[in-house]
Amino acid sequence: MSPPTSGKSKESGTARILGSGASGVAELLVFHPVDTVAKRLMSNKAKVSFSTLSPIVFRDYATASLPKKLLSLFPGLGYAAGYKVSQRIYKFGGQPWFNEIITRNYKDEFTRVFGERKGKMMMQATAGSLTGIGEVVLLPLDALKIKRQVNPEAFRGRGVLRIFMEEGTTLYRGWGWTMARNAPGSFALFGASAVTKEYALGVTDYSKATWTENFIASIAGAVASITIAAPLDTVKTRIQNANFEQKVPGLTVVRDLIRNEGPTAFFKGLTPKILVVGPKLVFSYTLAQSLIPFFGKYV
């Protein structure tokens, strides 16, 4: 899943940051509207029908012209850019780093418990899980992005610096649920990708996988990740989209969601997410793989 490193550690590290960051920006511009739709569907507590779909998705622009409707799907783009670019750089660089640490210190233990082949895949998945847990440091940017998408009234005209100064640790609201979502989600992402390459495609050196092999493995990993993480992602989103001064415990969200909407509500917004998983990951991964060597020529 992650771009391979070249022999020049410093240059390849710089190239990885530039290439992954650029791929994150491009991915954001293409897929941010779909993410907005998914977040608004997950945050909606009423029953969704064909007649209510437009007001839920487009909010105040439900009766506006098509161009204005489309532009309304880009709220919080600045926060989303900061979050997505940081996340992509962290994701592409963090998972291989964790995998190197695990391989260097715990390879024998993994091999003894799972065997050499399965141990390698388990190390990839475990490194992914640790990377996912560490993403909690980016939570404030994610929280601001979600609030701009589904609850812009919470900003009340305040700028980002003022919000950070006034709200402080409240921007980390839902951090426990975020970690609980990311740990199995990232484990499934990198684990399912490794399993697909190893067993379905017969790839033993993941860094040498072809574009087609990465395409297939990325879809398998991403679908597994999003499906497994969907219930906790819905809870996290509802915690984060509340007003800053309103503290909503996660268990309260779970209880109200089951009582008022039923268990299937945990998977609200799952369909639009899965529908874009394939193109989204192939797009960002392929672009990163192309840009990293390009930047490597100059830095």
C-alpha positions in Angstrom: 0.0 0.0 0.0 2.8 2.4 0.8 5.2 3.8 -1.8 8.5 1.9 -1.8 11.7 3.7 -0.7 14.7 4.1 -2.8 18.3 3.8 -1.8 18.8 7.5 -1.0 17.0 7.8 2.4 17.0 11.5 2.7 16.1 12.3 -0.9 13.5 9.5 -1.0 12.0 10.7 2.2 11.6 14.2 0.8 10.3 12.9 -2.4 7.8 10.7 -0.5 6.5 13.7 1.4 6.1 15.8 -1.7 4.6 13.0 -3.8 2.2 11.8 -1.1 1.2 15.4 -0.2 0.5 16.2 -3.9 -1.6 13.0 -4.3 -3.5 14.0 -1.2 -4.4 17.4 -2.6 -5.5 15.9 -5.9 -7.5 13.2 -4.1 -9.2 15.9 -2.0 -10.4 18.0 -4.9 -11.9 15.0 -6.6 -13.4 13.1 -3.6 -14.2 15.8 -1.0 -17.8 16.2 -2.3 -18.5 12.5 -1.9 -17.1 12.6 1.6 -19.4 15.5 2.4 -22.4 13.5 1.2 -21.4 10.5 3.3 -20.8 12.6 6.5 -24.2 14.3 6.1 -26.0 11.0 5.6 -24.3 9.6 8.7 -25.2 12.7 10.8 -28.8 12.6 9.7 -31.0 11.2 12.4 -34.3 11.1 10.4 -35.4 8.4 8.1 -34.0 8.9 4.6 -36.3 8.8 1.6 -36.2 10.0 -1.9 -38.1 13.2 -1.0 -35.8 14.1 1.9 -32.5 13.1 0.3 -31.9 16.5 -1.4 -32.4 18.6 1.7 -30.2 16.2 3.7 -27.4 16.3 1.2 -27.5 19.9 -0.1 -29.0 21.6 3.0 -29.9 25.2 2.3 -29.0 24.7 -1.4 -31.5 22.0 -2.0 -33.6 24.2 -4.4 -30.6 26.1 -5.8 -29.1 25.7 -9.3 -26.9 22.7 -10.1 -23.6 24.6 -9.9 -24.5 26.1 -6.5 -25.5 22.6 -5.3 -22.2 21.2 -6.3 -20.2 24.0 -4.7 -22.2 23.4 -1.5 -20.5 20.0 -1.2 -17.1 21.7 -0.7 -17.5 23.1 2.9 -14.5 23.1 5.1 -12.1 22.6 2.2 -9.3 24.3 4.0 -9.6 22.1 7.0 -10.0 19.1 4.8 -6.9 20.0 2.9 -4.8 20.2 6.0 -6.2 16.9 7.3 -6.1 15.0 4.1 -2.6 16.0 3.1 -1.2 15.4 6.6 -3.0 12.1 6.7 -1.7 10.9 3.4 1.9 11.9 4.3 1.6 10.2 7.6 -0.1 7.1 6.1 2.4 6.5 3.4 5.4 7.2 5.6 4.1 5.9 8.9 3.1 2.4 8.1 6.5 1.4 6.5 8.2 2.9 9.5 6.2 0.9 12.0 6.7 -2.2 9.9 10.4 -1.7 9.9 10.4 -1.4 13.7 8.2 -4.5 14.1 10.3 -6.5 11.6 13.6 -5.5 13.3 12.5 -6.2 16.9 9.6 -8.8 16.7 10.0 -10.7 13.5 11.0 -13.9 15.2 8.0 -13.8 17.5 5.6 -13.2 14.6 7.2 -16.0 12.6 7.0 -18.4 15.5 3.3 -17.7 16.2 2.0 -17.3 12.6 4.6 -18.9 10.4 6.9 -17.0 8.0 4.3 -16.2 5.3 1.4 -15.3 7.6 3.8 -13.6 10.0 4.9 -11.2 7.3 1.2 -10.3 6.6 0.5 -9.9 10.3 3.4 -7.5 10.7 2.0 -5.4 7.8 -1.4 -5.4 9.4 -0.1 -4.7 12.8 2.0 -1.8 11.5 -1.1 -0.5 9.8 -3.0 -0.7 13.0 -0.4 1.2 15.0 -0.3 3.9 12.2 -4.1 4.2 12.5 -4.0 4.7 16.2 -1.4 7.4 15.8 -3.7 9.3 13.5 -5.4 10.6 16.5 -2.9 13.5 16.6 -4.7 14.8 13.4 -8.1 14.7 15.1 -8.6 18.5 15.5 -8.3 19.0 11.8 -10.7 16.1 11.1 -13.1 17.5 13.7 -13.1 21.0 12.1 -13.5 19.5 8.7 -16.6 17.5 9.8 -18.1 20.5 11.6 -17.8 22.6 8.4 -19.4 19.8 6.4 -22.4 19.1 8.7 -22.6 21.8 11.3 -21.1 25.1 10.1 -23.2 27.1 12.7 -20.7 25.8 15.3 -18.1 28.2 14.0 -20.1 31.4 14.5 -17.8 33.4 12.3 -14.6 32.4 14.2 -11.3 31.7 12.4 -9.3 28.6 12.9 -6.7 30.1 15.2 -9.4 31.6 17.5 -11.1 28.2 17.5 -7.9 26.4 18.6 -7.3 28.9 21.3 -10.9 28.9 22.7 -11.8 25.3 22.3 -8.5 23.6 23.1 -8.9 20.0 24.1 -12.5 19.8 23.0 -11.2 19.4 19.5 -9.9 16.0 20.6 -13.5 15.0 21.5 -14.1 11.5 20.4 -10.4 10.6 20.5 -11.1 7.2 22.1 -13.7 6.3 19.5 -11.3 7.5 16.8 -8.6 5.2 18.0 -11.1 2.3 18.4 -12.2 2.9 14.8 -8.7 3.3 13.3 -7.0 0.3 15.0 -9.2 -2.4 13.3 -9.8 -0.3 10.2 -6.1 0.2 9.4 -5.4 -3.4 10.4 -8.0 -4.5 7.8 -6.7 -2.1 5.2 -3.1 -3.2 5.2 -3.9 -6.8 6.3 -6.5 -7.5 3.5 -4.2 -5.8 1.0 -1.3 -8.0 2.0 -3.5 -11.2 2.0 -4.8 -10.3 -1.5 -1.3 -9.8 -2.8 0.1 -12.9 -1.1 -2.6 -15.4 -1.8 -4.8 -14.2 -4.6 -2.0 -12.6 -6.7 1.1 -14.5 -5.7 3.1 -11.4 -4.9 5.8 -12.0 -2.3 7.7 -8.7 -2.6 4.9 -6.1 -2.1 7.1 -3.2 -3.3 7.4 -4.8 -6.7 3.6 -5.2 -7.2 2.4 -4.0 -10.6 -0.2 -1.2 -11.0 -2.9 -3.8 -11.6 -1.9 -5.8 -8.5 -2.0 -2.7 -6.4 -5.4 -1.8 -7.8 -6.9 -5.1 -6.9 -5.2 -5.3 -3.4 -6.2 -1.7 -2.7 -9.9 -2.3 -3.3 -9.9 -5.5 -1.2 -8.1 -3.7 1.7 -10.2 -0.5 1.6 -13.6 -2.3 1.3 -12.6 -4.5 4.3 -11.4 -1.5 6.3 -14.4 0.8 5.7 -16.9 -1.9 6.4 -15.3 -3.0 9.6 -14.8 0.6 10.8 -18.2 1.9 9.7 -20.1 1.5 13.0 -17.4 3.3 15.1 -17.0 5.9 12.3 -20.7 6.8 12.6 -20.4 7.2 16.3 -17.2 9.3 16.0 -18.9 11.5 13.3 -21.9 12.3 15.5 -19.7 13.1 18.5 -17.6 15.5 16.4 -20.4 17.3 14.6 -22.0 18.5 17.8 -21.5 22.2 18.8 -18.2 22.8 20.6 -19.9 23.4 24.0 -22.1 20.3 23.7 -20.3 17.3 25.1 -22.0 14.1 23.9 -20.7 10.8 25.4 -20.1 8.0 22.9 -22.2 5.5 24.8 -25.1 8.0 24.7 -24.8 8.3 21.0 -24.8 4.5 20.6 -27.8 4.1 22.9 -29.8 6.8 21.1 -28.9 5.5 17.7 -30.0 1.9 18.4 -33.2 3.1 20.2 -34.3 5.7 17.6 -32.9 4.4 14.3 -32.1 0.7 14.8 -28.8 -1.2 14.4 -28.6 -0.6 10.6 -28.0 3.1 11.3 -24.4 2.2 12.2 -23.8 1.7 8.5 -25.4 5.0 7.3 -23.2 6.5 4.5 -21.5 3.2 3.9 -22.7 2.8 0.3 -21.3 6.1 -1.0 -18.1 5.4 0.7 -17.7 1.9 -0.8 -18.7 3.2 -4.2 -15.7 5.5 -4.3 -13.2 3.3 -2.4 -11.8 1.7 -5.5 -11.3 4.8 -7.6 -10.2 6.9 -4.6 -7.4 4.6 -3.4 -6.3 3.7 -7.0 -6.2 7.4 -7.8 -4.2 8.5 -4.7 -1.9 5.5 -4.8 -1.1 5.6 -8.5 -0.5 9.4 -8.3 1.8 9.0 -5.3 3.7 6.2 -7.1 4.2 8.5 -10.1 5.1 11.7 -8.3 7.5 10.3 -5.8 10.0 9.2 -8.4 9.5 12.5 -10.2 10.3 14.5 -7.2 13.2 12.1 -6.5 15.0 13.5 -9.5 15.1 17.0 -8.0 15.3 16.5 -4.2 
